[in-house]
């Protein structure tokens, strides 16, 4: 199993083994950073929206789902979970 390593200081980036991966737009990077800082803790869409955005977009929580969809496409590991019963959580591989 390949380990995914995230770095959020300086420019956010990720590695899959030796291969560097882009983390998308600054807003997407911010949402992923919020999830990583709250790893293993479930966050609702509302919590993600108010934490990741200073001025939440008019679309509200609908925009969170589209960013989560993009973040899911970044991760190769099936155990890097991004969904729970009430919201979203990032569950890193052990």
mmCIF file as gemmi writes it, N, C-alpha and C atoms, coordinates in Angstrom:
data_model
loop_
_atom_site.group_PDB
_atom_site.id
_atom_site.type_symbol
_atom_site.label_atom_id
_atom_site.label_alt_id
_atom_site.label_comp_id
_atom_site.label_asym_id
_atom_site.label_entity_id
_atom_site.label_seq_id
_atom_site.pdbx_PDB_ins_code
_atom_site.Cartn_x
_atom_site.Cartn_y
_atom_site.Cartn_z
_atom_site.occupancy
_atom_site.B_iso_or_equiv
_atom_site.pdbx_formal_charge
_atom_site.auth_seq_id
_atom_site.auth_asym_id
_atom_site.pdbx_PDB_model_num
ATOM 1 N N . UNK Axp A 1 ? 0.836 -1.17 0 1 0 ? 1 A 1
ATOM 2 C CA . UNK Axp A 1 ? 0 0 0 1 0 ? 1 A 1
ATOM 3 C C . UNK Axp A 1 ? 0.887 1.24 0 1 0 ? 1 A 1
ATOM 4 N N . UNK Axp A 2 ? 0.661 2.162 -0.938 1 0 ? 2 A 1
ATOM 5 C CA . UNK Axp A 2 ? 1.407 3.405 -1.007 1 0 ? 2 A 1
ATOM 6 C C . UNK Axp A 2 ? 0.893 4.379 0.038 1 0 ? 2 A 1
ATOM 7 N N . UNK Axp A 3 ? 1.798 5.065 0.708 1 0 ? 3 A 1
ATOM 8 C CA . UNK Axp A 3 ? 1.425 6.04 1.722 1 0 ? 3 A 1
ATOM 9 C C . UNK Axp A 3 ? 1.307 7.409 1.069 1 0 ? 3 A 1
ATOM 10 N N . UNK Axp A 4 ? 0.253 8.139 1.406 1 0 ? 4 A 1
ATOM 11 C CA . UNK Axp A 4 ? 0.066 9.503 0.931 1 0 ? 4 A 1
ATOM 12 C C . UNK Axp A 4 ? 0.528 10.429 2.038 1 0 ? 4 A 1
ATOM 13 N N . UNK Axp A 5 ? 1.425 11.338 1.72 1 0 ? 5 A 1
ATOM 14 C CA . UNK Axp A 5 ? 1.945 12.288 2.684 1 0 ? 5 A 1
ATOM 15 C C . UNK Axp A 5 ? 1.508 13.68 2.28 1 0 ? 5 A 1
ATOM 16 N N . UNK Axp A 6 ? 0.916 14.419 3.222 1 0 ? 6 A 1
ATOM 17 C CA . UNK Axp A 6 ? 0.487 15.789 2.966 1 0 ? 6 A 1
ATOM 18 C C . UNK Axp A 6 ? 1.398 16.753 3.697 1 0 ? 6 A 1
ATOM 19 N N . UNK Axp A 7 ? 1.646 17.913 3.081 1 0 ? 7 A 1
ATOM 20 C CA . UNK Axp A 7 ? 2.393 18.992 3.716 1 0 ? 7 A 1
ATOM 21 C C . UNK Axp A 7 ? 1.589 20.264 3.519 1 0 ? 7 A 1
ATOM 22 N N . UNK Axp A 8 ? 1.294 20.977 4.608 1 0 ? 8 A 1
ATOM 23 C CA . UNK Axp A 8 ? 0.474 22.175 4.507 1 0 ? 8 A 1
ATOM 24 C C . UNK Axp A 8 ? 1.234 23.455 4.827 1 0 ? 8 A 1
ATOM 25 N N . UNK Axp A 9 ? 2.429 23.355 5.367 1 0 ? 9 A 1
ATOM 26 C CA . UNK Axp A 9 ? 3.23 24.547 5.593 1 0 ? 9 A 1
ATOM 27 C C . UNK Axp A 9 ? 3.857 24.959 4.272 1 0 ? 9 A 1
ATOM 28 N N . UNK Axp A 10 ? 4.021 26.248 4.093 1 0 ? 10 A 1
ATOM 29 C CA . UNK Axp A 10 ? 4.463 26.809 2.813 1 0 ? 10 A 1
ATOM 30 C C . UNK Axp A 10 ? 3.402 26.51 1.766 1 0 ? 10 A 1
ATOM 31 N N . UNK Axp A 11 ? 3.78 25.862 0.681 1 0 ? 11 A 1
ATOM 32 C CA . UNK Axp A 11 ? 2.805 25.522 -0.363 1 0 ? 11 A 1
ATOM 33 C C . UNK Axp A 11 ? 2.243 24.132 -0.091 1 0 ? 11 A 1
ATOM 34 N N . UNK Axp A 12 ? 0.905 24.011 0.035 1 0 ? 12 A 1
ATOM 35 C CA . UNK Axp A 12 ? 0.319 22.683 0.273 1 0 ? 12 A 1
ATOM 36 C C . UNK Axp A 12 ? 0.63 21.723 -0.874 1 0 ? 12 A 1
ATOM 37 N N . UNK Axp A 13 ? 1.005 20.507 -0.532 1 0 ? 13 A 1
ATOM 38 C CA . UNK Axp A 13 ? 1.318 19.495 -1.54 1 0 ? 13 A 1
ATOM 39 C C . UNK Axp A 13 ? 1.193 18.113 -0.938 1 0 ? 13 A 1
ATOM 40 N N . UNK Axp A 14 ? 1.2 17.126 -1.797 1 0 ? 14 A 1
ATOM 41 C CA . UNK Axp A 14 ? 1.084 15.729 -1.356 1 0 ? 14 A 1
ATOM 42 C C . UNK Axp A 14 ? 2.023 14.868 -2.178 1 0 ? 14 A 1
ATOM 43 N N . UNK Axp A 15 ? 2.402 13.744 -1.589 1 0 ? 15 A 1
ATOM 44 C CA . UNK Axp A 15 ? 3.226 12.762 -2.291 1 0 ? 15 A 1
ATOM 45 C C . UNK Axp A 15 ? 2.575 11.403 -2.174 1 0 ? 15 A 1
ATOM 46 N N . UNK Axp A 16 ? 2.651 10.643 -3.242 1 0 ? 16 A 1
ATOM 47 C CA . UNK Axp A 16 ? 2.279 9.23 -3.247 1 0 ? 16 A 1
ATOM 48 C C . UNK Axp A 16 ? 3.58 8.501 -3.522 1 0 ? 16 A 1
ATOM 49 N N . UNK Axp A 17 ? 4.229 8.059 -2.465 1 0 ? 17 A 1
ATOM 50 C CA . UNK Axp A 17 ? 5.566 7.5 -2.62 1 0 ? 17 A 1
ATOM 51 C C . UNK Axp A 17 ? 6.508 8.627 -2.994 1 0 ? 17 A 1
ATOM 52 N N . UNK Axp A 18 ? 7.146 8.531 -4.156 1 0 ? 18 A 1
ATOM 53 C CA . UNK Axp A 18 ? 8.058 9.577 -4.626 1 0 ? 18 A 1
ATOM 54 C C . UNK Axp A 18 ? 7.396 10.552 -5.588 1 0 ? 18 A 1
ATOM 55 N N . UNK Axp A 19 ? 6.136 10.325 -5.922 1 0 ? 19 A 1
ATOM 56 C CA . UNK Axp A 19 ? 5.441 11.146 -6.91 1 0 ? 19 A 1
ATOM 57 C C . UNK Axp A 19 ? 4.666 12.272 -6.234 1 0 ? 19 A 1
ATOM 58 N N . UNK Axp A 20 ? 4.982 13.496 -6.651 1 0 ? 20 A 1
ATOM 59 C CA . UNK Axp A 20 ? 4.307 14.665 -6.095 1 0 ? 20 A 1
ATOM 60 C C . UNK Axp A 20 ? 2.948 14.838 -6.764 1 0 ? 20 A 1
ATOM 61 N N . UNK Axp A 21 ? 1.967 15.248 -5.996 1 0 ? 21 A 1
ATOM 62 C CA . UNK Axp A 21 ? 0.609 15.435 -6.501 1 0 ? 21 A 1
ATOM 63 C C . UNK Axp A 21 ? 0.149 16.852 -6.198 1 0 ? 21 A 1
ATOM 64 N N . UNK Axp A 22 ? -0.582 17.437 -7.126 1 0 ? 22 A 1
ATOM 65 C CA . UNK Axp A 22 ? -1.156 18.754 -6.902 1 0 ? 22 A 1
ATOM 66 C C . UNK Axp A 22 ? -2.392 18.634 -6.015 1 0 ? 22 A 1
ATOM 67 N N . UNK Axp A 23 ? -2.665 19.642 -5.226 1 0 ? 23 A 1
ATOM 68 C CA . UNK Axp A 23 ? -3.818 19.615 -4.337 1 0 ? 23 A 1
ATOM 69 C C . UNK Axp A 23 ? -4.933 20.542 -4.813 1 0 ? 23 A 1
ATOM 70 N N . UNK Axp A 24 ? -4.847 21.02 -6.035 1 0 ? 24 A 1
ATOM 71 C CA . UNK Axp A 24 ? -5.927 21.818 -6.597 1 0 ? 24 A 1
ATOM 72 C C . UNK Axp A 24 ? -5.855 23.291 -6.25 1 0 ? 24 A 1
ATOM 73 N N . UNK Axp A 25 ? -7.007 23.922 -6.31 1 0 ? 25 A 1
ATOM 74 C CA . UNK Axp A 25 ? -7.116 25.365 -6.089 1 0 ? 25 A 1
ATOM 75 C C . UNK Axp A 25 ? -6.857 25.727 -4.628 1 0 ? 25 A 1
ATOM 76 N N . UNK Axp A 26 ? -6.564 26.994 -4.355 1 0 ? 26 A 1
ATOM 77 C CA . UNK Axp A 26 ? -6.354 27.402 -2.961 1 0 ? 26 A 1
ATOM 78 C C . UNK Axp A 26 ? -7.545 27.071 -2.051 1 0 ? 26 A 1
ATOM 79 N N . UNK Axp A 27 ? -8.767 27.222 -2.526 1 0 ? 27 A 1
ATOM 80 C CA . UNK Axp A 27 ? -9.937 26.907 -1.707 1 0 ? 27 A 1
ATOM 81 C C . UNK Axp A 27 ? -9.987 25.403 -1.416 1 0 ? 27 A 1
ATOM 82 N N . UNK Axp A 28 ? -9.674 24.597 -2.416 1 0 ? 28 A 1
ATOM 83 C CA . UNK Axp A 28 ? -9.643 23.143 -2.231 1 0 ? 28 A 1
ATOM 84 C C . UNK Axp A 28 ? -8.546 22.754 -1.242 1 0 ? 28 A 1
ATOM 85 N N . UNK Axp A 29 ? -7.397 23.403 -1.355 1 0 ? 29 A 1
ATOM 86 C CA . UNK Axp A 29 ? -6.299 23.154 -0.42 1 0 ? 29 A 1
ATOM 87 C C . UNK Axp A 29 ? -6.71 23.525 0.997 1 0 ? 29 A 1
ATOM 88 N N . UNK Axp A 30 ? -7.434 24.634 1.137 1 0 ? 30 A 1
ATOM 89 C CA . UNK Axp A 30 ? -7.898 25.078 2.445 1 0 ? 30 A 1
ATOM 90 C C . UNK Axp A 30 ? -8.866 24.091 3.067 1 0 ? 30 A 1
ATOM 91 N N . UNK Axp A 31 ? -9.787 23.588 2.253 1 0 ? 31 A 1
ATOM 92 C CA . UNK Axp A 31 ? -10.757 22.614 2.754 1 0 ? 31 A 1
ATOM 93 C C . UNK Axp A 31 ? -10.056 21.323 3.176 1 0 ? 31 A 1
ATOM 94 N N . UNK Axp A 32 ? -9.09 20.882 2.386 1 0 ? 32 A 1
ATOM 95 C CA . UNK Axp A 32 ? -8.32 19.691 2.742 1 0 ? 32 A 1
ATOM 96 C C . UNK Axp A 32 ? -7.512 19.932 4.017 1 0 ? 32 A 1
ATOM 97 N N . UNK Axp A 33 ? -6.968 21.129 4.174 1 0 ? 33 A 1
ATOM 98 C CA . UNK Axp A 33 ? -6.218 21.451 5.396 1 0 ? 33 A 1
ATOM 99 C C . UNK Axp A 33 ? -7.129 21.412 6.621 1 0 ? 33 A 1
ATOM 100 N N . UNK Axp A 34 ? -8.352 21.927 6.494 1 0 ? 34 A 1
ATOM 101 C CA . UNK Axp A 34 ? -9.31 21.875 7.604 1 0 ? 34 A 1
ATOM 102 C C . UNK Axp A 34 ? -9.6 20.422 7.97 1 0 ? 34 A 1
ATOM 103 N N . UNK Axp A 35 ? -9.81 19.584 6.966 1 0 ? 35 A 1
ATOM 104 C CA . UNK Axp A 35 ? -10.055 18.164 7.219 1 0 ? 35 A 1
ATOM 105 C C . UNK Axp A 35 ? -8.847 17.513 7.893 1 0 ? 35 A 1
ATOM 106 N N . UNK Axp A 36 ? -7.646 17.845 7.423 1 0 ? 36 A 1
ATOM 107 C CA . UNK Axp A 36 ? -6.43 17.252 7.995 1 0 ? 36 A 1
ATOM 108 C C . UNK Axp A 36 ? -6.208 17.712 9.433 1 0 ? 36 A 1
ATOM 109 N N . UNK Axp A 37 ? -6.466 18.983 9.707 1 0 ? 37 A 1
ATOM 110 C CA . UNK Axp A 37 ? -6.306 19.49 11.07 1 0 ? 37 A 1
ATOM 111 C C . UNK Axp A 37 ? -7.32 18.885 12.03 1 0 ? 37 A 1
ATOM 112 N N . UNK Axp A 38 ? -8.408 18.388 11.479 1 0 ? 38 A 1
ATOM 113 C CA . UNK Axp A 38 ? -9.449 17.745 12.276 1 0 ? 38 A 1
ATOM 114 C C . UNK Axp A 38 ? -9.525 16.251 11.975 1 0 ? 38 A 1
ATOM 115 N N . UNK Axp A 39 ? -8.397 15.654 11.612 1 0 ? 39 A 1
ATOM 116 C CA . UNK Axp A 39 ? -8.357 14.235 11.237 1 0 ? 39 A 1
ATOM 117 C C . UNK Axp A 39 ? -9.022 13.378 12.301 1 0 ? 39 A 1
ATOM 118 N N . UNK Axp A 40 ? -9.805 12.419 11.827 1 0 ? 40 A 1
ATOM 119 C CA . UNK Axp A 40 ? -10.544 11.48 12.672 1 0 ? 40 A 1
ATOM 120 C C . UNK Axp A 40 ? -11.684 12.129 13.464 1 0 ? 40 A 1
ATOM 121 N N . UNK Axp A 41 ? -12.008 13.376 13.144 1 0 ? 41 A 1
ATOM 122 C CA . UNK Axp A 41 ? -13.143 14.056 13.766 1 0 ? 41 A 1
ATOM 123 C C . UNK Axp A 41 ? -14.12 14.461 12.667 1 0 ? 41 A 1
ATOM 124 N N . UNK Axp A 42 ? -15.344 14.038 12.826 1 0 ? 42 A 1
ATOM 125 C CA . UNK Axp A 42 ? -16.376 14.314 11.834 1 0 ? 42 A 1
ATOM 126 C C . UNK Axp A 42 ? -16.757 15.796 11.845 1 0 ? 42 A 1
ATOM 127 N N . UNK Axp A 43 ? -16.834 16.379 10.637 1 0 ? 43 A 1
ATOM 128 C CA . UNK Axp A 43 ? -17.272 17.76 10.475 1 0 ? 43 A 1
ATOM 129 C C . UNK Axp A 43 ? -18.498 17.784 9.572 1 0 ? 43 A 1
ATOM 130 N N . UNK Axp A 44 ? -19.515 18.537 9.954 1 0 ? 44 A 1
ATOM 131 C CA . UNK Axp A 44 ? -20.684 18.668 9.091 1 0 ? 44 A 1
ATOM 132 C C . UNK Axp A 44 ? -20.349 19.611 7.94 1 0 ? 44 A 1
ATOM 133 N N . UNK Axp A 45 ? -21.206 19.633 6.922 1 0 ? 45 A 1
ATOM 134 C CA . UNK Axp A 45 ? -20.999 20.562 5.804 1 0 ? 45 A 1
ATOM 135 C C . UNK Axp A 45 ? -20.999 22.004 6.31 1 0 ? 45 A 1
ATOM 136 N N . UNK Axp A 46 ? -21.884 22.306 7.244 1 0 ? 46 A 1
ATOM 137 C CA . UNK Axp A 46 ? -21.934 23.667 7.793 1 0 ? 46 A 1
ATOM 138 C C . UNK Axp A 46 ? -20.636 24.023 8.51 1 0 ? 46 A 1
ATOM 139 N N . UNK Axp A 47 ? -20.089 23.09 9.277 1 0 ? 47 A 1
ATOM 140 C CA . UNK Axp A 47 ? -18.821 23.345 9.974 1 0 ? 47 A 1
ATOM 141 C C . UNK Axp A 47 ? -17.688 23.56 8.982 1 0 ? 47 A 1
ATOM 142 N N . UNK Axp A 48 ? -17.644 22.746 7.931 1 0 ? 48 A 1
ATOM 143 C CA . UNK Axp A 48 ? -16.612 22.928 6.907 1 0 ? 48 A 1
ATOM 144 C C . UNK Axp A 48 ? -16.77 24.274 6.217 1 0 ? 48 A 1
ATOM 145 N N . UNK Axp A 49 ? -17.983 24.642 5.908 1 0 ? 49 A 1
ATOM 146 C CA . UNK Axp A 49 ? -18.255 25.896 5.213 1 0 ? 49 A 1
ATOM 147 C C . UNK Axp A 49 ? -17.812 27.091 6.045 1 0 ? 49 A 1
ATOM 148 N N . UNK Axp A 50 ? -18.169 27.109 7.306 1 0 ? 50 A 1
ATOM 149 C CA . UNK Axp A 50 ? -17.825 28.261 8.142 1 0 ? 50 A 1
ATOM 150 C C . UNK Axp A 50 ? -16.351 28.277 8.551 1 0 ? 50 A 1
ATOM 151 N N . UNK Axp A 51 ? -15.702 27.122 8.536 1 0 ? 51 A 1
ATOM 152 C CA . UNK Axp A 51 ? -14.281 27.068 8.89 1 0 ? 51 A 1
ATOM 153 C C . UNK Axp A 51 ? -13.384 27.397 7.705 1 0 ? 51 A 1
ATOM 154 N N . UNK Axp A 52 ? -13.729 26.916 6.531 1 0 ? 52 A 1
ATOM 155 C CA . UNK Axp A 52 ? -12.872 27.084 5.356 1 0 ? 52 A 1
ATOM 156 C C . UNK Axp A 52 ? -13.096 28.414 4.619 1 0 ? 52 A 1
ATOM 157 N N . UNK Axp A 53 ? -14.245 29.043 4.812 1 0 ? 53 A 1
ATOM 158 C CA . UNK Axp A 53 ? -14.555 30.294 4.112 1 0 ? 53 A 1
ATOM 159 C C . UNK Axp A 53 ? -14.741 31.427 5.104 1 0 ? 53 A 1
ATOM 160 N N . UNK Axp A 54 ? -14.053 32.543 4.876 1 0 ? 54 A 1
ATOM 161 C CA . UNK Axp A 54 ? -14.299 33.741 5.684 1 0 ? 54 A 1
ATOM 162 C C . UNK Axp A 54 ? -15.674 34.309 5.358 1 0 ? 54 A 1
ATOM 163 N N . UNK Axp A 55 ? -15.985 34.307 4.069 1 0 ? 55 A 1
ATOM 164 C CA . UNK Axp A 55 ? -17.272 34.797 3.579 1 0 ? 55 A 1
ATOM 165 C C . UNK Axp A 55 ? -17.885 33.679 2.739 1 0 ? 55 A 1
ATOM 166 N N . UNK Axp A 56 ? -18.699 32.812 3.361 1 0 ? 56 A 1
ATOM 167 C CA . UNK Axp A 56 ? -19.237 31.656 2.639 1 0 ? 56 A 1
ATOM 168 C C . UNK Axp A 56 ? -19.973 32.048 1.358 1 0 ? 56 A 1
ATOM 169 N N . UNK Axp A 57 ? -19.837 31.242 0.314 1 0 ? 57 A 1
ATOM 170 C CA . UNK Axp A 57 ? -20.477 31.544 -0.972 1 0 ? 57 A 1
ATOM 171 C C . UNK Axp A 57 ? -21.997 31.443 -0.876 1 0 ? 57 A 1
ATOM 172 N N . UNK Axp A 58 ? -22.696 32.134 -1.779 1 0 ? 58 A 1
ATOM 173 C CA . UNK Axp A 58 ? -24.166 32.099 -1.768 1 0 ? 58 A 1
ATOM 174 C C . UNK Axp A 58 ? -24.736 30.686 -1.927 1 0 ? 58 A 1
ATOM 175 N N . UNK Axp A 59 ? -24.014 29.809 -2.599 1 0 ? 59 A 1
ATOM 176 C CA . UNK Axp A 59 ? -24.499 28.434 -2.794 1 0 ? 59 A 1
ATOM 177 C C . UNK Axp A 59 ? -24.488 27.647 -1.483 1 0 ? 59 A 1
ATOM 178 N N . UNK Axp A 60 ? -23.826 28.161 -0.48 1 0 ? 60 A 1
ATOM 179 C CA . UNK Axp A 60 ? -23.811 27.513 0.831 1 0 ? 60 A 1
ATOM 180 C C . UNK Axp A 60 ? -23.163 26.144 0.817 1 0 ? 60 A 1
ATOM 181 N N . UNK Axp A 61 ? -23.782 25.213 1.544 1 0 ? 61 A 1
ATOM 182 C CA . UNK Axp A 61 ? -23.178 23.899 1.727 1 0 ? 61 A 1
ATOM 183 C C . UNK Axp A 61 ? -23.088 23.091 0.436 1 0 ? 61 A 1
ATOM 184 N N . UNK Axp A 62 ? -23.834 23.473 -0.591 1 0 ? 62 A 1
ATOM 185 C CA . UNK Axp A 62 ? -23.749 22.746 -1.87 1 0 ? 62 A 1
ATOM 186 C C . UNK Axp A 62 ? -22.338 22.798 -2.441 1 0 ? 62 A 1
ATOM 187 N N . UNK Axp A 63 ? -21.64 23.892 -2.204 1 0 ? 63 A 1
ATOM 188 C CA . UNK Axp A 63 ? -20.286 24.026 -2.74 1 0 ? 63 A 1
ATOM 189 C C . UNK Axp A 63 ? -19.31 23.073 -2.045 1 0 ? 63 A 1
ATOM 190 N N . UNK Axp A 64 ? -19.576 22.743 -0.786 1 0 ? 64 A 1
ATOM 191 C CA . UNK Axp A 64 ? -18.703 21.825 -0.052 1 0 ? 64 A 1
ATOM 192 C C . UNK Axp A 64 ? -18.652 20.468 -0.75 1 0 ? 64 A 1
ATOM 193 N N . UNK Axp A 65 ? -19.794 19.963 -1.177 1 0 ? 65 A 1
ATOM 194 C CA . UNK Axp A 65 ? -19.845 18.658 -1.846 1 0 ? 65 A 1
ATOM 195 C C . UNK Axp A 65 ? -18.998 18.642 -3.113 1 0 ? 65 A 1
ATOM 196 N N . UNK Axp A 66 ? -19.006 19.742 -3.871 1 0 ? 66 A 1
ATOM 197 C CA . UNK Axp A 66 ? -18.21 19.759 -5.102 1 0 ? 66 A 1
ATOM 198 C C . UNK Axp A 66 ? -16.714 19.756 -4.8 1 0 ? 66 A 1
ATOM 199 N N . UNK Axp A 67 ? -16.3 20.436 -3.742 1 0 ? 67 A 1
ATOM 200 C CA . UNK Axp A 67 ? -14.887 20.407 -3.364 1 0 ? 67 A 1
ATOM 201 C C . UNK Axp A 67 ? -14.49 19.04 -2.811 1 0 ? 67 A 1
ATOM 202 N N . UNK Axp A 68 ? -15.355 18.423 -2.042 1 0 ? 68 A 1
ATOM 203 C CA . UNK Axp A 68 ? -15.073 17.081 -1.525 1 0 ? 68 A 1
ATOM 204 C C . UNK Axp A 68 ? -14.908 16.107 -2.685 1 0 ? 68 A 1
ATOM 205 N N . UNK Axp A 69 ? -15.737 16.232 -3.71 1 0 ? 69 A 1
ATOM 206 C CA . UNK Axp A 69 ? -15.634 15.382 -4.897 1 0 ? 69 A 1
ATOM 207 C C . UNK Axp A 69 ? -14.246 15.522 -5.523 1 0 ? 69 A 1
ATOM 208 N N . UNK Axp A 70 ? -13.769 16.756 -5.637 1 0 ? 70 A 1
ATOM 209 C CA . UNK Axp A 70 ? -12.433 16.989 -6.222 1 0 ? 70 A 1
ATOM 210 C C . UNK Axp A 70 ? -11.321 16.446 -5.331 1 0 ? 70 A 1
ATOM 211 N N . UNK Axp A 71 ? -11.484 16.604 -4.027 1 0 ? 71 A 1
ATOM 212 C CA . UNK Axp A 71 ? -10.476 16.091 -3.093 1 0 ? 71 A 1
ATOM 213 C C . UNK Axp A 71 ? -10.42 14.568 -3.17 1 0 ? 71 A 1
ATOM 214 N N . UNK Axp A 72 ? -11.575 13.924 -3.299 1 0 ? 72 A 1
ATOM 215 C CA . UNK Axp A 72 ? -11.593 12.462 -3.423 1 0 ? 72 A 1
ATOM 216 C C . UNK Axp A 72 ? -10.787 11.993 -4.624 1 0 ? 72 A 1
ATOM 217 N N . UNK Axp A 73 ? -10.798 12.746 -5.699 1 0 ? 73 A 1
ATOM 218 C CA . UNK Axp A 73 ? -10.063 12.342 -6.898 1 0 ? 73 A 1
ATOM 219 C C . UNK Axp A 73 ? -8.55 12.425 -6.7 1 0 ? 73 A 1
ATOM 220 N N . UNK Axp A 74 ? -8.094 13.106 -5.65 1 0 ? 74 A 1
ATOM 221 C CA . UNK Axp A 74 ? -6.663 13.238 -5.371 1 0 ? 74 A 1
ATOM 222 C C . UNK Axp A 74 ? -6.087 12.033 -4.648 1 0 ? 74 A 1
ATOM 223 N N . UNK Axp A 75 ? -6.917 11.288 -3.957 1 0 ? 75 A 1
ATOM 224 C CA . UNK Axp A 75 ? -6.427 10.259 -3.051 1 0 ? 75 A 1
ATOM 225 C C . UNK Axp A 75 ? -6.518 8.869 -3.676 1 0 ? 75 A 1
ATOM 226 N N . UNK Axp A 76 ? -5.433 8.155 -3.719 1 0 ? 76 A 1
ATOM 227 C CA . UNK Axp A 76 ? -5.439 6.814 -4.267 1 0 ? 76 A 1
ATOM 228 C C . UNK Axp A 76 ? -5.818 5.748 -3.255 1 0 ? 76 A 1
ATOM 229 N N . UNK Axp A 77 ? -5.716 6.053 -1.977 1 0 ? 77 A 1
ATOM 230 C CA . UNK Axp A 77 ? -5.924 5.037 -0.949 1 0 ? 77 A 1
ATOM 231 C C . UNK Axp A 77 ? -7.391 4.95 -0.531 1 0 ? 77 A 1
ATOM 232 N N . UNK Axp A 78 ? -7.974 3.775 -0.564 1 0 ? 78 A 1
ATOM 233 C CA . UNK Axp A 78 ? -9.375 3.643 -0.173 1 0 ? 78 A 1
ATOM 234 C C . UNK Axp A 78 ? -9.626 3.874 1.314 1 0 ? 78 A 1
ATOM 235 N N . UNK Axp A 79 ? -8.586 3.779 2.155 1 0 ? 79 A 1
ATOM 236 C CA . UNK Axp A 79 ? -8.804 3.968 3.581 1 0 ? 79 A 1
ATOM 237 C C . UNK Axp A 79 ? -8.635 5.42 4.018 1 0 ? 79 A 1
ATOM 238 N N . UNK Axp A 80 ? -8.402 6.309 3.078 1 0 ? 80 A 1
ATOM 239 C CA . UNK Axp A 80 ? -8.398 7.735 3.368 1 0 ? 80 A 1
ATOM 240 C C . UNK Axp A 80 ? -9.842 8.204 3.193 1 0 ? 80 A 1
ATOM 241 N N . UNK Axp A 81 ? -10.628 7.997 4.223 1 0 ? 81 A 1
ATOM 242 C CA . UNK Axp A 81 ? -12.074 8.152 4.155 1 0 ? 81 A 1
ATOM 243 C C . UNK Axp A 81 ? -12.491 9.622 4.236 1 0 ? 81 A 1
ATOM 244 N N . UNK Axp A 82 ? -13.459 10.005 3.407 1 0 ? 82 A 1
ATOM 245 C CA . UNK Axp A 82 ? -13.908 11.389 3.399 1 0 ? 82 A 1
ATOM 246 C C . UNK Axp A 82 ? -15.396 11.544 3.648 1 0 ? 82 A 1
ATOM 247 N N . UNK Axp A 83 ? -16.064 10.513 4.067 1 0 ? 83 A 1
ATOM 248 C CA . UNK Axp A 83 ? -17.506 10.604 4.297 1 0 ? 83 A 1
ATOM 249 C C . UNK Axp A 83 ? -17.854 9.831 5.557 1 0 ? 83 A 1
ATOM 250 N N . UNK Axp A 84 ? -18.793 10.36 6.292 1 0 ? 84 A 1
ATOM 251 C CA . UNK Axp A 84 ? -19.303 9.661 7.469 1 0 ? 84 A 1
ATOM 252 C C . UNK Axp A 84 ? -20.819 9.824 7.464 1 0 ? 84 A 1
ATOM 253 N N . UNK Axp A 85 ? -21.458 9.408 8.525 1 0 ? 85 A 1
ATOM 254 C CA . UNK Axp A 85 ? -22.919 9.468 8.551 1 0 ? 85 A 1
ATOM 255 C C . UNK Axp A 85 ? -23.455 10.898 8.569 1 0 ? 85 A 1
ATOM 256 N N . UNK Axp A 86 ? -22.832 11.793 9.324 1 0 ? 86 A 1
ATOM 257 C CA . UNK Axp A 86 ? -23.338 13.166 9.452 1 0 ? 86 A 1
ATOM 258 C C . UNK Axp A 86 ? -22.613 14.169 8.571 1 0 ? 86 A 1
ATOM 259 N N . UNK Axp A 87 ? -21.436 13.85 8.122 1 0 ? 87 A 1
ATOM 260 C CA . UNK Axp A 87 ? -20.661 14.832 7.375 1 0 ? 87 A 1
ATOM 261 C C . UNK Axp A 87 ? -19.431 14.216 6.759 1 0 ? 87 A 1
ATOM 262 N N . UNK Axp A 88 ? -18.299 14.843 6.984 1 0 ? 88 A 1
ATOM 263 C CA . UNK Axp A 88 ? -17.049 14.402 6.38 1 0 ? 88 A 1
ATOM 264 C C . UNK Axp A 88 ? -15.966 14.295 7.437 1 0 ? 88 A 1
ATOM 265 N N . UNK Axp A 89 ? -15.065 13.361 7.218 1 0 ? 89 A 1
ATOM 266 C CA . UNK Axp A 89 ? -13.887 13.248 8.059 1 0 ? 89 A 1
ATOM 267 C C . UNK Axp A 89 ? -12.75 12.686 7.227 1 0 ? 89 A 1
ATOM 268 N N . UNK Axp A 90 ? -11.565 13.047 7.609 1 0 ? 90 A 1
ATOM 269 C CA . UNK Axp A 90 ? -10.374 12.513 6.962 1 0 ? 90 A 1
ATOM 270 C C . UNK Axp A 90 ? -9.808 11.486 7.916 1 0 ? 90 A 1
ATOM 271 N N . UNK Axp A 91 ? -9.805 10.243 7.502 1 0 ? 91 A 1
ATOM 272 C CA . UNK Axp A 91 ? -9.278 9.175 8.335 1 0 ? 91 A 1
ATOM 273 C C . UNK Axp A 91 ? -8.005 8.662 7.685 1 0 ? 91 A 1
ATOM 274 N N . UNK Axp A 92 ? -6.846 9.126 8.151 1 0 ? 92 A 1
ATOM 275 C CA . UNK Axp A 92 ? -5.578 8.701 7.575 1 0 ? 92 A 1
ATOM 276 C C . UNK Axp A 92 ? -5.345 7.196 7.767 1 0 ? 92 A 1
ATOM 277 N N . UNK Axp A 93 ? -4.577 6.633 6.857 1 0 ? 93 A 1
ATOM 278 C CA . UNK Axp A 93 ? -4.182 5.223 6.98 1 0 ? 93 A 1
ATOM 279 C C . UNK Axp A 93 ? -3.324 5.07 8.227 1 0 ? 93 A 1
ATOM 280 N N . UNK Axp A 94 ? -3.412 3.924 8.839 1 0 ? 94 A 1
ATOM 281 C CA . UNK Axp A 94 ? -2.622 3.678 10.056 1 0 ? 94 A 1
ATOM 282 C C . UNK Axp A 94 ? -1.382 2.919 9.732 1 0 ? 94 A 1
